[in-house]
Amino acid sequence: IVVLDVNDNAPVFTQELYIGQILENAPEGSVFLSVVATDQDAGPNGDISYQLSQVVDQSHSAFAIDPVSGEIKLTKPLDFEAAENSPIPENSLPGTVVALFTVRDRDAGANGKISCALEDQLSFSLRPAYKNYYELVTVSTLDREEMARYILTVTAADAGSPPLTTTQTFTVDISDVNDNAPVFNQTSYTMYVHENNVPSVLVGAVNASDADVGSN
């Protein structure tokens, strides 16, 4: 009897959390982190490929991962001073990771066990990432023309009795994409002009507006 393999095992990373550091003046192509996963299946069922998922905007991402080796490298120059408040494109898909943060409590036992909650918010949510790390993610489509900035409040509470809490606000700016066509302020225009006018005489004017900003 020959037992054949079926694809019944998901890949498993060798670590629950990977943390990398890179200097802002590192050259493009610098490898600063490697991830490793294994799969107990055999043959093609055990082959692993890596990709970065839920990046805010792949076309503007400063990082890329080698699908075979799992090496994460720099694809464009970094700017530490500019990276703090990078806006989120309004066409980001639900599930896009906006921020990763950690919370610490110096107490021990239940007094140091932390839970975080996001104030009622329809466009974002919190999900645990690893131990006291949390991800702030989008849960719905965004529209900069309706809301260009979100002020989010996260409350952290320990499990002590009585519990102690603290709050932290996050400012999320939404960047514009060219998702609105120009619109004329009238559905039709009627203009009158005398015959025998000289060329280039002003006949009238039309007006259109666009809800996007900047060059869009």
C-alpha positions as CSV (number, residue, x, y, z in Angstrom):
1,I,0.0,0.0,0.0
2,V,1.4,3.4,-1.1
3,V,0.1,6.3,0.8
4,L,0.0,9.5,-1.3
5,D,0.3,13.0,0.1
6,V,-2.5,15.5,0.1
7,N,-2.2,19.2,0.8
8,D,-3.5,19.0,4.4
9,N,-0.8,21.1,6.2
10,A,-0.5,24.8,6.1
11,P,3.0,26.4,6.1
12,V,4.2,27.4,9.6
13,F,6.7,30.2,10.3
14,T,9.6,29.3,12.6
15,Q,8.9,32.5,14.6
16,E,5.6,34.1,15.6
17,L,7.1,37.5,15.2
18,Y,9.9,38.9,13.1
19,I,11.4,42.3,13.9
20,G,13.9,43.9,11.6
21,Q,15.9,47.2,11.8
22,I,17.4,49.2,9.0
23,L,19.2,52.5,8.8
24,E,17.4,55.2,6.8
25,N,20.5,55.7,4.7
26,A,20.7,52.0,3.7
27,P,21.2,51.5,0.0
28,E,18.4,50.1,-2.2
29,G,18.6,46.3,-2.3
30,S,19.8,46.0,1.3
31,V,18.5,42.8,3.0
32,F,17.5,43.5,6.6
33,L,15.3,40.5,7.5
34,S,14.7,36.9,6.5
35,V,11.7,34.9,7.3
36,V,11.5,31.1,7.2
37,A,8.5,28.8,7.0
38,T,8.2,25.0,6.8
39,D,5.5,22.7,5.4
40,Q,5.1,19.0,6.4
41,D,3.6,18.1,3.1
42,A,5.7,16.5,0.3
43,G,6.4,17.4,-3.2
44,P,4.6,20.4,-4.7
45,N,2.3,20.4,-1.7
46,G,5.3,21.3,0.5
47,D,6.7,24.0,-1.7
48,I,6.6,27.4,-0.1
49,S,6.5,30.9,-1.7
50,Y,6.6,34.2,0.2
51,Q,4.8,37.4,-0.4
52,L,4.0,40.6,1.5
53,S,0.3,40.8,2.1
54,Q,-2.0,43.7,3.1
55,V,0.7,46.3,2.4
56,V,-0.9,49.8,2.3
57,D,0.1,50.3,-1.3
58,Q,2.3,47.8,-3.1
59,S,3.3,50.3,-5.8
60,H,4.7,52.7,-3.1
61,S,6.0,50.1,-0.7
62,A,9.7,50.5,0.3
63,F,10.1,46.8,0.8
64,A,9.9,43.6,-1.2
65,I,10.3,39.9,-0.3
66,D,12.0,37.2,-2.3
67,P,9.3,34.6,-3.0
68,V,11.8,31.8,-2.7
69,S,14.4,32.8,0.0
70,G,12.1,34.9,2.2
71,E,14.6,37.7,2.3
72,I,13.0,41.1,2.8
73,K,14.9,44.0,1.1
74,L,14.7,47.7,0.6
75,T,13.4,48.9,-2.8
76,K,13.7,52.6,-2.4
77,P,15.3,55.2,-0.1
78,L,13.9,55.7,3.4
79,D,13.3,58.9,5.2
80,F,12.9,58.5,9.0
81,E,11.5,62.0,9.4
82,A,8.9,61.5,6.8
83,A,7.8,58.0,7.7
84,E,5.9,58.9,10.9
85,N,2.8,60.1,9.3
86,S,2.6,58.3,5.9
87,P,-1.0,58.7,4.6
88,I,-3.2,55.8,3.6
89,P,-4.4,55.7,-0.1
90,E,-8.2,55.9,-0.2
91,N,-8.3,52.8,-2.5
92,S,-6.7,50.6,0.2
93,L,-8.4,47.2,0.4
94,P,-10.2,46.2,3.6
95,G,-7.8,44.4,5.8
96,T,-4.9,46.7,5.0
97,V,-2.5,47.1,8.0
98,V,-2.3,50.7,8.9
99,A,-0.1,50.5,12.0
100,L,1.6,47.9,14.3
101,F,2.0,48.9,17.9
102,T,2.8,47.3,21.3
103,V,1.6,48.0,24.8
104,R,3.6,47.3,28.0
105,D,2.7,47.0,31.7
106,R,5.4,46.8,34.3
107,D,3.2,44.8,36.7
108,A,3.2,41.0,37.0
109,G,0.4,38.5,36.7
110,A,-3.1,39.6,36.0
111,N,-2.1,43.2,36.8
112,G,0.2,43.1,33.8
113,K,-2.2,41.3,31.4
114,I,-3.3,43.9,28.8
115,S,-6.2,44.1,26.4
116,C,-6.8,46.8,23.9
117,A,-10.0,48.2,22.4
118,L,-10.7,50.6,19.7
119,E,-13.4,53.3,20.2
120,D,-16.5,52.6,18.1
121,Q,-15.2,52.9,14.5
122,L,-16.8,51.7,11.3
123,S,-13.7,52.0,9.1
124,F,-11.0,50.5,11.3
125,S,-10.5,47.7,13.8
126,L,-7.9,46.2,16.1
127,R,-6.6,42.6,15.9
128,P,-4.0,40.9,18.1
129,A,-0.7,40.2,16.3
130,Y,1.6,38.7,18.8
131,K,1.5,38.9,22.6
132,N,1.1,42.6,23.4
133,Y,1.4,43.6,19.7
134,Y,-1.7,44.8,17.9
135,E,-2.5,45.7,14.3
136,L,-4.7,48.6,13.3
137,V,-6.4,47.5,10.1
138,T,-9.1,48.9,7.7
139,V,-12.4,47.0,7.7
140,S,-14.2,48.9,4.9
141,T,-13.5,51.0,1.8
142,L,-12.3,54.5,2.4
143,D,-13.3,57.7,0.6
144,R,-11.1,60.8,1.1
145,E,-13.7,63.0,-0.3
146,E,-16.0,62.0,2.6
147,M,-13.4,61.8,5.3
148,A,-9.8,62.9,4.8
149,R,-8.6,62.3,8.4
150,Y,-9.5,59.9,11.2
151,I,-8.7,60.4,14.8
152,L,-8.8,57.0,16.4
153,T,-8.7,56.4,20.2
154,V,-7.3,53.1,21.6
155,T,-7.9,52.2,25.2
156,A,-5.5,49.7,26.9
157,A,-6.7,48.1,30.2
158,D,-5.0,45.6,32.5
159,A,-6.7,42.7,34.2
160,G,-6.1,44.0,37.7
161,S,-8.8,44.8,40.3
162,P,-9.7,47.5,39.8
163,P,-8.4,47.6,36.2
164,L,-6.2,50.5,35.2
165,T,-6.5,52.0,31.8
166,T,-4.8,54.4,29.5
167,T,-5.7,55.8,26.1
168,Q,-3.7,56.7,23.0
169,T,-4.9,58.5,19.9
170,F,-3.8,57.7,16.3
171,T,-4.2,60.1,13.5
172,V,-4.7,58.5,10.1
173,D,-4.6,60.7,7.0
174,I,-6.1,59.5,3.8
175,S,-4.3,60.3,0.5
176,D,-6.2,61.0,-2.7
177,V,-6.4,58.8,-5.7
178,N,-7.9,59.8,-9.0
179,D,-11.3,58.3,-8.5
180,N,-13.6,61.1,-9.5
181,A,-14.3,62.4,-13.0
182,P,-14.8,66.1,-13.7
183,V,-18.4,67.2,-13.5
184,F,-19.9,70.2,-15.4
185,N,-22.1,72.5,-13.2
186,Q,-24.9,72.2,-15.8
187,T,-26.1,69.3,-17.9
188,S,-26.3,71.6,-21.0
189,Y,-25.3,75.1,-22.0
190,T,-27.1,77.4,-24.4
191,M,-25.2,80.3,-25.9
192,Y,-26.1,83.0,-28.3
193,V,-23.8,84.9,-30.7
194,H,-24.3,87.5,-33.3
195,E,-23.4,86.5,-36.9
196,N,-20.5,88.1,-38.6
197,N,-18.4,88.4,-35.4
198,V,-14.6,88.4,-35.8
199,P,-12.8,85.2,-35.0
200,S,-11.9,84.5,-31.4
201,V,-14.8,86.5,-30.0
202,L,-16.0,85.2,-26.6
203,V,-19.2,83.2,-27.0
204,G,-19.6,82.0,-23.4
205,A,-18.0,79.9,-20.6
206,V,-18.5,76.5,-19.2
207,N,-17.5,75.4,-15.7
208,A,-16.5,72.0,-14.3
209,S,-15.3,70.8,-10.9
210,D,-13.5,67.7,-9.7
211,A,-13.7,66.3,-6.2
212,D,-10.1,65.1,-6.2
213,V,-7.2,67.2,-5.0
214,G,-3.9,68.2,-6.4
215,S,-3.0,67.1,-9.9
216,N,-5.9,64.6,-9.7
